[in-house]
Amino acid sequence: MDIQTAILGRVSCPRLDAPGPTAEQLQQLLTAAVRAPDHGLLRPWRFIVVDGDQRARLGEMLAQCCQQDQPDLNEAQLEKLRQAPLRAPTLLIVVAEISTPHKVSVIDQIMACAAAVQNLLLTAHAIGVGAMWRTGAPALSPNLKLCLGFRPEDEIVGFIYLGTPAGNSKTVTIESPDNWIRAFPDA
Ligand SMILES: Cc1cc2nc3c(=O)[nH]c(=O)nc-3n(C[C@H](O)[C@H](O)[C@H](O)COP(=O)(O)O)c2cc1C
């Protein structure tokens, strides 16, 4: 698939069945991810593959960490967190391991990781792997960062759900960019 077709055709796949990506496909996805632009070549991205029984353990971790962050979560909300990773056969947790203090800003390091995720999503689409980038409260959980072995200054960039697309795939609308263009201020 050429790059333009991949960019214009990519969609998030909320419903993902087994099988997940093969080891070879995962390698392809991660190889594409680490080709992202990277200010200062800091290589800030870290990827944790979660599959099989690890998904239930991750779900338990999400519930426990979010409960510590927000003690008022009710049982239904906690159960939703427990079940979340079971929505796909394979997940990738993408974390920006921040170099600080550093002349390259924190936001640049996070943006490099976001570019890595986009490379990964486009490659997934091109090779027929369904993917969905999710964040939500767990991505902001200070406790989850620690549970995953990271420091408070690191940032969870997303949970990338991967698998075989299920259900009807969304119809893509190609938007005109005109609405988002602004004129450079007059002198
Ligand atoms: C940084 C980021 C975080 C996202 N987090 C979520 C999320 O938590 N839940 C969700 O349903 N979709 C999430 N998405 C996916 C968007 O909802 C999706 O990209 C958007 O609806 C456009 O659909 P498309 O990707 O099919 O073009 C996220 C996307 C980005 C870029």
The ligand as an ORCA input file, in Angstrom:
! r2SCAN-3c Opt
* xyz 0 1
  C      -3.965     10.987     21.646
  C      -5.203     10.211     21.286
  C      -5.916      9.577     22.281
  C      -7.072      8.864     21.973
  N      -7.763      8.270     22.990
  C      -8.932      7.658     22.726
  C      -9.689      7.088     23.780
  O      -9.306      7.116     24.933
  N     -10.853      6.490     23.453
  C     -11.309      6.439     22.159
  O     -12.398      5.908     21.937
  N     -10.586      6.931     21.145
  C      -9.404      7.538     21.389
  N      -8.660      8.039     20.365
  C      -9.042      7.759     18.968
  C      -9.921      8.836     18.404
  O     -11.193      8.767     19.008
  C     -10.055      8.651     16.890
  O      -8.795      8.813     16.303
  C     -11.044      9.643     16.299
  O     -12.349      9.292     16.650
  C     -10.960      9.718     14.778
  O     -11.228      8.459     14.225
  P     -10.205      7.732     13.235
  O      -8.953      7.443     14.022
  O     -10.940      6.501     12.798
  O      -9.941      8.669     12.087
  C      -7.503      8.775     20.630
  C      -6.759      9.400     19.629
  C      -5.626     10.118     19.957
  C      -4.857     10.818     18.861
*
